[in-house]
Amino acid sequence: MKCLLGLLLGVGTVGCGAQDSAVQSPVTESSRDDSQAVAADTAAAAPDAAAIREMLGDPQVNRLGMVLVPVPAGQFWLGSPALETGHQEDETRHLVQITKPFYFSAHEVTQKQYESVMGYNPTHSKDADKPVENVSWNEAVDFCDKLSKQEGHQYRLPTEAEWEYACRAGTTTAYSFGEDASRLDRYAWYSGNSDYTTHTGGEKLPNPWGLYDMHGNVWEWCQDRYEDYPSGAVTDPTGPASGIYRLLRGGSFVVRTSYVRSALRFNDQPVNRTSFLGFRPARTYHLSP
């Protein structure tokens, strides 16, 4: 399990007792291996937002005002190359096939949306339009189940593979906007600019597929239990059938730049709630709202 203390302090590495990731060499063109070249080819073939709208239709808006962005089926390289700055041992790069399109919320679930479904607001930093936080995995799943009954569509937490696929949006770089962490202020709320609090969704730039705050703001729960990645290619992975910890992705307002990378993984027990744990739902793909 990854060190919560290190994430809170923004020092050291995500891995317990590991060497500081800041000393690793950045990725350069000369250091790319064959798998990175294949990854670049895969990214080049990924559709842009306009092509996705042509294939799958426009984003949908549900009764809560959630904007649901269609995400196409496709393949991508999940994880990070060993020379990526901040790379962790559990980010082994491997090819993943996503066989079905799905909708993904353009924003993290807000406090107003959460309270309208659940009847209460557990958040520390109260503001109706900020993301809900202090939410356990169990509560996030419960929210999705209740929303499914209200809306007549299946809402759920994304798998880890779906989350990273949507975050990358066809990119193979450390962040969905490239390798340069100095540009992060334009895309994410993290320890360097957040004043250690959450912020209203959509104040930063989206990724190439129109998803906001995929880097930073609050950690986002995924369906899967945590375990090391397989060594080979996989199709629609859903994680192990048993295990204590559930996966979290995206980083939060309390962590530094390398902890909000597209590939960064964290995990926690499904009953735990803190002021930086939130979520965004996926929904089964349908053309009608």
Sequence and secondary structure as in RCSB ss.txt:
>XXXX:A:sequence
MKCLLGLLLGVGTVGCGAQDSAVQSPVTESSRDDSQAVAADTAAAAPDAAAIREMLGDPQVNRLGMVLVPVPAGQ
FWLGSPALETGHQEDETRHLVQITKPFYFSAHEVTQKQYESVMGYNPTHSKDADKPVENVSWNEAVDFCDKLSKQ
EGHQYRLPTEAEWEYACRAGTTTAYSFGEDASRLDRYAWYSGNSDYTTHTGGEKLPNPWGLYDMHGNVWEWCQDR
YEDYPSGAVTDPTGPASGIYRLLRGGSFVVRTSYVRSALRFNDQPVNRTSFLGFRPARTYHLSP
>XXXX:A:secstr
   HHHHHHT S SSTT   GGGS    GGG  HHHHHHHHHHHHS  HHHHHHHH S EE TT  EEEEE  EE
EEESB TTSTT  TT B EEEEE S EEEESS  BHHHHHHHHS    SS  TTSB  S  HHHHHHHHHHHHHH
HTS EE   HHHHHHHHHTT  SSBTTBS GGGGGGT B TTTSTTS   TTSS   TTS   SSBSSEEEEEEE
     SS EES    S  S EEEES  TTS GGGGSTT EEEE TT   TTEE   EEE  S  
